[in-house]
Amino acid sequence: MLHNLLGKITGQQQDGESNIGKINGTVVLMKKNVLDFNDFNASVLDRVHELVGQRVSLQLISAVHGDPDNGLKGNLGKQAYLEDWITTITPLTAGESAFKVTFDWEEEVGVPGAFIIQNNHHSEFFLKTVTLDNVPDEGRVHFVCNSWVYPAEKYTKDRVFFANKTYLPSEVPLPLRKYIEEELVELRGDGKGKLEEWDRVYDYAYYNDLGDPDKGSEYVRPIMGGSTEYPYPRRGRTGRPPKETDPNTESRLPIVSSLSIYVPRDERFGHLKMSDFLAYALKSIAQFIRPEIEALFDKTPNEFDSFKDVLQLYEGGIPLPEGLFKEIGDSIPAEMLKEIFRTDGAQFLRFPMPEVIKVDKTAWRTDEEFAREMLAGVNPVNIRLLQEFPPASKLDPKVYGDQTSTITEQHIRNNLDGLTVDEALKNKKLFILDHHDALMPYLRRINSTSNKIYGSRTLLFLKSDGTLKILVIELSLPHPDGDQYGCISNVYTPAEQGVESSIWQLAKAYVAVNDSGNHQLISHWLNTHAVIEPVIIAANRQLSVVHPIYKLLQPHFRDTMYINAIGRGILLNARGVIESTVFPARYALGLSSAVYKDWIFPEQALPADLIKRGVAVKDENSPHGLRLLIEDYPYAVDGIEIWFAIKTWVEDYCAFYYKTNEIIQTDVELQSWWKELVEEGHGDIKDEPWWPKMQTFEELVETCTILIWTASALHAALNFGQFSYAGYLPNRPTISRKFMPEKGTPEYEELEASPDTVFLKTITAQLQTVLGIATIEILSRHSTDEVYLGQRDTPDWTSDTAALEAFDKFGKKLAEIEDRITSMNNDEKLKNRVGSVKIPYTLLFPTSEGGITGKGIPNSVSI
């Protein structure tokens, strides 16, 4: 306090003028010691620094007056200091502290457009906002910061924050232009060296950190990205040194340190999200204590003996043995251990009851529910119209021989409600779930592991009541004499009694395994997580924080780089959770790379995707000009509403800044961002002709709509239903370990005698089930501080009234969609929205509470 008083007195003596006006400011921040309550040293040392004059200073930067001797950079005001750091009481609940700061108003500064902040304390803090209240000729000036500010010694350039005004590059006030350019240079980095937690560098790298060749050949994995064999979107660079045995492979952090992997600090989870994540990320530690857990399992290790055993995971739990806590203490971060165990260590492996078995324990086994989940389940993006019979293959016959389906008219003609196959095709009544072509090139390799997988084709018929009926399943394997001889296929039809019924249940399980792997690796990981990361990197490198498109897209970037980095550390890595629990095993990322070769950006638009799959057609008389061939297709019905709500919001927003195509073409930041995203972020497919050229208003709107849709609604539809449906593994098995039993074998006799035992021996084993359920329990859970579509974490994110009004209109539209979804879920005529398992379709319901809710669209790929 004495120090503050002395400072004020000496300051007045230097000024010598009592008539100079003052600008009062409020600085809202969160101290590190509040966010990390264990860091007592941070609190004490910050106070010591404060007492000896090492304080937090701010300097205003003029938006109107430039210094001709310094390249016309905005004039700097005198330094002002945060007041009463020591005596300001921090409320522990929200963690925010509001500090006063008083600036001298100086005519040569005039209206400030930015400020420099220097943190001379020991510890970093999270700077939320700065507000100036009485700026002459301007009134209130507000700065939205939302950034970690480290001690000044960590930075080579001062930290600069800009007011919440929005500018096209050509309209940025000249005094601010150099500061903006310097900030972008800082964010790009120099491409060298290991990046530290205080670095703010966004840069590109290949997926070259999944393998660990120093551990042996079984840990070697190909590099994803940078080659025609394994093309891939880019990830964020960390700059870790290479491995000793392979200079092209980046070294990995130990698993216990995986949460501290480098991403720019502002991309890491906030403190609430991190505590939520730790509190629930827990059961996935099963991978560290596999031998101990294996010892818990009963008389048939690694197997469930009955469906009752499976239910025990939810109704009872498996107690941990005494002493386990001590044995694993060295393998797991302490913060995780504290959250994982109750003092008695009991019921560690107990999960919430998944929705799919909450009301009825057996409805998941019906053909009706199996088909319904293709329209309203966790992976509703694959079903397509069958346009030729028998189904054909697009695989190269020179390499893979004849891969045409062996399904005949005889297999299905009695189930077409009186139609012939030709009539059903013509009337657009036949649909297919096709996991044949994507898997066949990989089956020999996958089946050389302990997993035994088929390529599958499933045909369905659209009934008059709007539901789908399964007609037939074809399971295929590569020809034993070589790929050039095609495949060997078996066809299975529905059966309700005897051993045929058991075989039919197994056939559906093999299809579910295919679909689970496709969902996790392609629909979910590749098509949302992986393709969005380079968008974030390019945006931070090329779009300044005052740019309108940065402000439009930035909420849709939250937490993505960090969850992807954690994914590389413990989920996607060699012998990590995904390889341990999903059927392609070590070929998982290779399979997704093969599919990325056919990824086409414009087809990520929902209308384009539905039309490509033949489940929708253009129709001027239908709402939004689209007519669904399956009218009761919950994902598509709700998705179309969300898609066009997003598109209208993007149009309204962009129209405010881009009155002509010429403004788009001459926007240097926008053009640099798009060029870099295509040429660097998706560099392996940069020469494809379908990339938008970013020359017209329509291209800008469509591009931004695709990006927002992918990061928000598409990801939500694919992610937050995982526990509801796949939390009960028999419904969505991820691995099959045996082929179909053949007549005359002991396995066939066992199937006749004990079909449930054979079913459970075939699908995902007990340990992988536990690990898989633990993982999707984490992924299906909303954080308590989640920000949903139509919301912003800061209401004053822009000062442009027209943009705020358009955003408010967007929020109201989403509320209308919520009401409509609720109404449709209560309509008994719409049989696909709830089904026999009694799960209403809410995955595209925009808002949610925290936890596992099966609804809610976060703004971003945030988990």
C-alpha positions, 0 to 999 in steps of 0.5 A, spaced: 500 500 500 505 504 501 509 502 495 502 504 491 502 511 495 509 513 493 508 511 486 502 516 485 506 521 489 512 521 484 507 520 478 504 526 480 510 530 481 513 528 474 507 530 471 506 536 474 500 538 471 493 537 475 489 538 470 490 532 466 484 527 465 484 520 467 482 514 464 479 509 469 480 501 467 477 495 470 482 489 469 478 482 470 483 476 470 484 469 474 490 468 478 494 462 477 494 460 484 486 460 484 486 456 478 491 451 480 490 451 488 496 447 489 500 452 487 501 456 493 508 458 491 505 462 486 501 466 490 506 468 495 512 469 490 507 474 486 506 478 492 513 478 494 514 481 486 509 486 487 512 489 494 518 490 491 515 494 485 515 488 480 508 489 478 503 488 472 503 494 467 499 496 461 500 501 456 495 504 451 496 504 444 493 509 440 488 507 434 489 514 431 496 517 432 502 514 429 509 515 430 512 517 424 519 515 427 517 508 428 513 506 422 507 510 424 506 505 429 501 507 434 503 512 440 504 509 446 501 512 453 505 512 459 505 505 463 499 504 468 499 499 474 494 494 476 492 497 483 491 493 490 494 486 487 495 484 494 489 486 497 484 484 492 480 478 495 479 473 489 472 469 490 474 462 490 468 460 486 468 463 479 476 465 480 475 472 477 478 478 480 477 485 478 483 490 479 483 497 477 488 501 473 488 508 472 491 511 466 493 518 464 489 521 458 494 523 453 492 527 447 498 524 443 494 517 444 487 519 443 483 513 442 486 507 444 485 501 440 490 496 443 494 495 449 501 492 451 501 488 458 507 486 462 507 481 467 513 482 472 510 477 477 513 470 478 507 466 475 502 467 469 495 469 470 489 468 465 487 475 462 479 475 461 477 482 459 480 490 460 474 495 460 476 503 459 470 507 461 471 514 460 475 515 454 474 522 451 471 522 444 470 515 445 466 513 451 467 505 453 473 501 450 472 494 451 478 489 450 476 481 450 483 478 451 481 470 454 489 469 454 494 466 458 499 472 460 506 469 462 512 473 466 515 478 461 521 474 461 518 469 457 517 473 451 521 476 446 515 481 444 511 484 448 504 481 449 499 486 445 491 486 445 486 489 441 479 492 442 473 488 440 472 492 434 472 488 427 476 491 421 477 488 414 485 488 413 484 494 408 480 498 414 485 497 420 487 504 422 494 505 420 497 506 427 495 499 429 497 495 422 504 494 424 502 491 431 497 486 428 502 484 423 508 483 428 502 479 432 501 474 426 509 473 425 509 472 432 504 466 432 507 463 426 514 462 429 520 460 426 519 453 425 525 451 429 526 448 436 522 445 442 516 449 443 514 450 451 508 452 454 508 459 454 510 459 446 504 461 442 506 458 436 501 455 431 505 451 426 504 444 422 507 437 423 505 430 420 503 425 424 509 422 426 509 421 433 504 415 434 509 410 434 515 409 438 520 405 434 525 405 440 521 400 444 521 395 438 518 393 431 511 392 434 511 400 436 513 402 429 508 406 425 508 409 418 508 417 418 501 420 417 501 425 412 507 428 407 506 422 402 502 419 397 501 412 400 499 416 407 496 422 406 493 426 412 491 433 414 496 436 418 497 437 426 500 442 430 507 442 431 510 441 438 518 441 436 520 435 440 526 431 438 526 425 434 527 418 436 534 415 436 532 409 432 528 413 427 530 421 425 523 422 422 519 419 428 518 425 433 519 423 441 513 422 445 512 424 452 511 419 457 504 417 458 504 420 465 506 427 462 501 426 456 496 432 459 502 437 458 503 436 451 505 442 447 499 446 444 499 454 445 497 455 452 490 458 450 488 452 446 488 448 453 482 446 457 480 451 462 480 450 469 473 447 470 474 443 463 480 440 466 478 438 473 471 435 469 476 431 464 480 428 470 474 427 474 472 422 469 478 420 465 479 415 469 477 409 468 481 409 462 487 408 466 485 401 465 491 400 460 496 402 465 494 396 470 492 391 465 495 385 469 492 387 475 485 388 472 486 381 468 487 378 475 480 380 477 476 377 472 473 370 474 474 363 472 474 364 464 479 370 464 478 375 458 471 373 457 464 374 459 460 368 461 453 371 460 449 377 459 448 378 466 456 378 467 456 384 462 450 388 466 454 387 472 459 393 469 453 397 471 449 394 476 454 392 481 462 393 479 468 389 480 472 391 486 479 392 486 484 388 490 487 391 496 494 394 495 493 395 488 493 403 489 500 402 492 502 398 486 500 403 480 502 409 484 508 410 480 504 410 473 499 415 473 499 422 475 497 424 482 491 428 480 488 422 476 489 418 482 486 422 487 480 423 483 479 415 481 479 412 488 474 412 494 478 410 500 475 403 500 477 402 493 471 399 491 467 398 485 472 401 481 469 398 474 462 401 475 459 405 469 452 408 469 447 404 465 447 406 458 440 408 455 440 403 450 438 398 456 435 402 461 428 401 459 428 394 456 434 389 456 433 386 450 430 391 445 437 392 442 437 385 439 431 386 434 432 387 427 428 393 427 433 397 432 439 395 428 436 398 422 433 404 426 440 406 429 443 407 421 438 413 421 438 415 429 444 412 432 451 414 433 453 413 426 447 415 422 452 418 416 453 412 412 447 409 409 445 410 402 440 409 396 442 402 393 442 404 385 444 397 382 443 390 384 447 386 385 451 391 389 457 393 385 464 395 387 469 400 386 475 397 387 480 396 381 478 389 378 486 389 376 488 388 383 482 386 387 479 381 382 471 381 381 468 384 388 461 384 385 456 382 391 453 375 391 446 377 393 441 374 389 434 376 387 432 370 391 435 372 397 430 378 398 424 378 393 419 375 398 421 381 403 419 387 398 412 388 400 410 385 394 414 389 389 420 386 385 427 388 386 427 392 379 420 396 382 423 397 389 430 400 386 425 404 381 421 406 387 427 408 391 426 403 396 432 399 397 438 402 401 445 399 403 450 400 409 456 398 405 463 396 409 466 392 403 470 396 399 473 400 405 475 394 408 477 389 403 484 392 402 486 391 409 482 385 411 489 380 410 493 385 414 487 385 420 486 378 420 493 376 421 492 379 428 488 376 433 482 380 430 477 376 425 473 381 420 469 381 414 467 386 409 460 387 409 454 389 405 447 390 409 441 391 404 435 394 407 428 396 405 424 402 406 417 400 409 410 404 408 411 406 415 417 409 414 422 404 418 427 400 415 427 392 414 433 388 414 433 384 408 440 381 408 447 381 410 453 379 406 460 377 409 466 377 405 473 375 405 479 376 401 480 370 396 485 365 399 489 364 393 490 372 392 487 378 391 486 378 384 481 372 385 476 377 388 473 375 394 469 369 398 462 371 400 457 368 404 450 371 405 445 371 411 438 372 411 433 374 417 431 368 422 428 368 428 428 361 431 434 355 432 441 355 430 439 360 424 437 365 429 444 365 432 447 365 426 443 371 424 445 375 431 452 374 429 452 376 422 449 383 425 454 383 430 460 383 424 456 388 421 456 392 428 463 391 428 465 394 421 460 400 423 463 401 430 470 402 427 468 406 421 465 411 426 470 411 431 476 412 425 473 415 419 466 419 421 468 421 428 476 422 428 478 423 421 472 427 419 471 432 425 477 432 429 483 431 424 480 435 418 479 441 423 485 442 426 489 445 420 483 450 420 485 452 427 492 453 425 491 457 419 486 461 422 491 463 428 497 464 423 493 468 417 487 472 420 488 477 425 484 477 432 480 483 429 478 480 422 471 478 421 472 471 419 476 470 425 471 472 430 466 468 426 470 462 426 474 462 433 469 459 438 469 453 433 476 452 435 475 451 442 479 445 446 480 442 439 488 442 438 488 440 446 484 434 445 487 432 439 494 432 442 491 428 448 488 423 443 495 422 440 498 421 446 494 416 449 488 414 444 491 413 437 498 412 439 501 405 437 498 400 442 494 405 445 486 405 447 484 405 440 489 400 437 487 396 443 479 396 443 477 397 435 478 392 430 483 395 425 488 395 431 495 397 428 492 399 422 487 404 424 490 410 422 492 407 416 485 405 414 483 412 416 488 415 411 486 411 405 479 414 406 482 421 406 484 420 399 477 420 397 475 426 402 472 432 398 471 438 402 465 441 398 461 434 400 462 435 407 456 440 407 450 436 409 446 437 403 451 435 398 452 429 403 445 427 403 444 428 395 451 424 394 448 418 398 442 418 395 438 419 401 435 426 399 434 430 392 433 437 390 426 439 390 424 446 390 417 445 393 420 442 399 423 446 405 430 448 404 429 445 397 431 438 399 426 432 400 428 426 404 427 419 401 427 417 408 422 422 411 423 420 418 431 420 418 432 423 425 439 425 423 438 428 417 431 432 419 434 435 425 441 436 421 438 440 415 434 445 420 441 446 424 445 446 417 440 452 414 440 456 421 448 456 421 448 458 413 443 464 415 447 466 420 453 466 416 450 469 410 447 475 415 454 476 418 458 476 412 454 480 408 455 486 413 463 486 411 463 483 404 458 487 400 462 485 393 466 479 391 471 484 390 472 485 397 473 478 398 478 477 393 482 483 395 482 481 403 489 479 404 488 476 410 482 471 408 486 469 401 492 468 405 488 463 410 485 460 405 491 459 401 495 456 407 489 452 409 489 448 402 496 448 401 499 447 408 494 444 412 491 439 407 498 439 403 497 432 401 491 433 397 492 441 395 492 440 387 485 437 387 480 441 383 474 441 387 477 446 392 473 452 393 477 458 390 475 463 395 473 468 390 465 469 391 460 471 397 457 464 396 464 460 396 465 464 403 459 463 406 459 455 404 466 454 406 464 458 413 458 454 414 461 447 412 467 449 418 462 451 423 457 445 421 463 440 422 466 443 428 459 443 432 453 439 429 456 434 425 461 432 431 455 432 436 451 428 432 457 423 432 460 423 439 455 425 444 451 419 443 456 414 444 455 412 451 448 411 450 448 406 444 455 403 445 456 404 452 453 397 452 458 393 448 454 388 445 450 393 441 456 396 438 462 391 439 468 394 436 472 387 435 470 380 433 475 375 435 472 369 431 469 367 424 462 365 423 462 357 426 461 352 420 457 346 420 460 340 422 465 344 427 465 344 435 464 351 434 457 350 431 455 345 436 457 350 441 453 355 438 447 350 438 448 349 445 449 356 448 448 361 443 450 367 448 456 364 450 459 364 443 456 371 441 460 373 447 466 369 445 466 372 438 465 380 440 470 384 444 473 381 450 472 383 457 478 387 458 477 391 452 470 392 453 472 395 460 477 400 456 472 401 451 467 403 455 471 407 460 474 411 454 467 413 451 464 415 457 469 420 457 468 422 450 460 422 451 460 427 457 459 435 457 464 439 461 460 444 466 463 450 462 461 448 455 459 453 450 453 451 445 452 453 438 448 460 439 452 462 445 458 465 446 463 465 452 463 473 452 457 477 450 461 483 448 465 479 442 464 485 437 462 492 438 458 491 431 451 492 433 449 488 426 453 482 427 450 482 435 443 482 432 444 477 427 447 472 432 441 474 437 437 472 431 441 465 430 440 463 437 432 464 437 432 460 431 436 454 434 431 455 440 425 454 435 429 448 433 429 445 440 422 446 440 420 442 434 425 436 436 421 435 442 415 435 438 417 430 433 420 426 439 413 426 442 409 424 435 408 416 435 407 416 427 415 418 427 417 411 429 425 412 428 425 418 433 425 413 439 424 406 437 423 400 441 429 402 446 426 408 448 431 413 446 429 419 443 433 422 438 436 429 441 443 429 439 442 435 435 438 438 440 442 445 441 443 446 448 445 441 454 447 441 461 453 438 463 454 430 464 452 425 459 446 427 456 445 425 449 444 432 447 447 438 446 451 441 440 458 444 443 461 450 438 467 446 437 470 439 437 472 440 444 472 433 447 
